[in-house]
Amino acid sequence: MQVQQDFLEASGRLNYLKSDYERQKELMVDNVTSKKSFLKAESEYTITMAQYQSLKKRLSLMNIDPNTLSGENIGSVISVLSPLSGYATSINAKKGMYMNPSDVAVTVTNTDNLHIELKIFEKDLPMVKVGQEINVRLQNDMNQVYKGKVHLVNKTINSNILARYFIVILLKLFIKMFAHLWINKK
């Protein structure tokens, strides 16, 4: 609410300071006013314009339209839109809590490309091929069998200088689910 109030105050001051600056400018041309008065009016106008523009940008970042903001519609709630769709997997913010720009308020996990990542032993690597079909049972429903395919076989070295191999299996799942799976040998 403070940013909205500061913006409206700067907006109100800006109109007055602009007209005063233009008046002082005309008087300066006619040598009716001192240069000091003109420079003071110019300085106040420039400073307030910078504050106004800065607050306008901050309001835009907060999804508040500065063009429609008035004293009658100052809001106490700000909607924060996620840049991606998915599920909120952790909420770190609480009502009334102050957050720094670097703080993570909510972690949103995009569910469009969920997959199973399975670590396998080096000796089992020749048995796994991209495109190979697999069957998966989820821990919460061992009767239902889901079909998937091996999408990627990756080989990396971890910090312990041991080879770590894993496969990525494309399958529609939910976040952090446990699964029992077996690979079809074809």
ZIQUIVEN-V73934 format. One record per residue. N is the residue number from 1. RES is the residue in three letters. NEAR is the number of other C-alpha atoms within 10 Angstrom. Layout:
N/RES/NEAR, N/RES/NEAR
This chain:
1/MET/11, 2/GLN/9, 3/VAL/14, 4/GLN/22, 5/GLN/15, 6/ASP/15, 7/PHE/23, 8/LEU/20, 9/GLU/14, 10/ALA/20, 11/SER/19, 12/GLY/13, 13/ARG/16, 14/LEU/20, 15/ASN/14, 16/TYR/11, 17/LEU/20, 18/LYS/18, 19/SER/13, 20/ASP/17, 21/TYR/22, 22/GLU/15, 23/ARG/14, 24/GLN/23, 25/LYS/20, 26/GLU/14, 27/LEU/16, 28/MET/17, 29/VAL/10, 30/ASP/9, 31/ASN/11, 32/VAL/11, 33/THR/15, 34/SER/11, 35/LYS/15, 36/LYS/10, 37/SER/15, 38/PHE/19, 39/LEU/15, 40/LYS/13, 41/ALA/20, 42/GLU/19, 43/SER/14, 44/GLU/17, 45/TYR/22, 46/THR/16, 47/ILE/12, 48/THR/21, 49/MET/19, 50/ALA/13, 51/GLN/17, 52/TYR/21, 53/GLN/14, 54/SER/13, 55/LEU/21, 56/LYS/23, 57/LYS/15, 58/ARG/16, 59/LEU/17, 60/SER/13, 61/LEU/11, 62/MET/14, 63/ASN/13, 64/ILE/18, 65/ASP/12, 66/PRO/16, 67/ASN/8, 68/THR/7, 69/LEU/16, 70/SER/13, 71/GLY/10, 72/GLU/6, 73/ASN/9, 74/ILE/15, 75/GLY/12, 76/SER/8, 77/VAL/7, 78/ILE/10, 79/SER/8, 80/VAL/10, 81/LEU/9, 82/SER/11, 83/PRO/7, 84/LEU/10, 85/SER/12, 86/GLY/13, 87/TYR/14, 88/ALA/12, 89/THR/12, 90/SER/12, 91/ILE/11, 92/ASN/11, 93/ALA/13, 94/LYS/9, 95/LYS/5, 96/GLY/6, 97/MET/9, 98/TYR/9, 99/MET/12, 100/ASN/8, 101/PRO/7, 102/SER/6, 103/ASP/10, 104/VAL/12, 105/ALA/16, 106/VAL/14, 107/THR/14, 108/VAL/16, 109/THR/16, 110/ASN/14, 111/THR/15, 112/ASP/10, 113/ASN/10, 114/LEU/17, 115/HIS/19, 116/ILE/23, 117/GLU/14, 118/LEU/12, 119/LYS/13, 120/ILE/14, 121/PHE/10, 122/GLU/12, 123/LYS/7, 124/ASP/9, 125/LEU/15, 126/PRO/7, 127/MET/11, 128/VAL/19, 129/LYS/16, 130/VAL/13, 131/GLY/13, 132/GLN/16, 133/GLU/18, 134/ILE/19, 135/ASN/16, 136/VAL/19, 137/ARG/17, 138/LEU/16, 139/GLN/12, 140/ASN/10, 141/ASP/9, 142/MET/11, 143/ASN/9, 144/GLN/11, 145/VAL/14, 146/TYR/14, 147/LYS/14, 148/GLY/20, 149/LYS/18, 150/VAL/21, 151/HIS/18, 152/LEU/16, 153/VAL/18, 154/ASN/12, 155/LYS/13, 156/THR/10, 157/ILE/10, 158/ASN/10, 159/SER/6, 160/ASN/7, 161/ILE/8, 162/LEU/9, 163/ALA/13, 164/ARG/15, 165/TYR/18, 166/PHE/20, 167/ILE/21, 168/VAL/18, 169/ILE/24, 170/LEU/19, 171/LEU/19, 172/LYS/15, 173/LEU/17, 174/PHE/11, 175/ILE/14, 176/LYS/9, 177/MET/10, 178/PHE/13, 179/ALA/15, 180/HIS/11, 181/LEU/17, 182/TRP/11, 183/ILE/15, 184/ASN/12, 185/LYS/10, 186/LYS/8
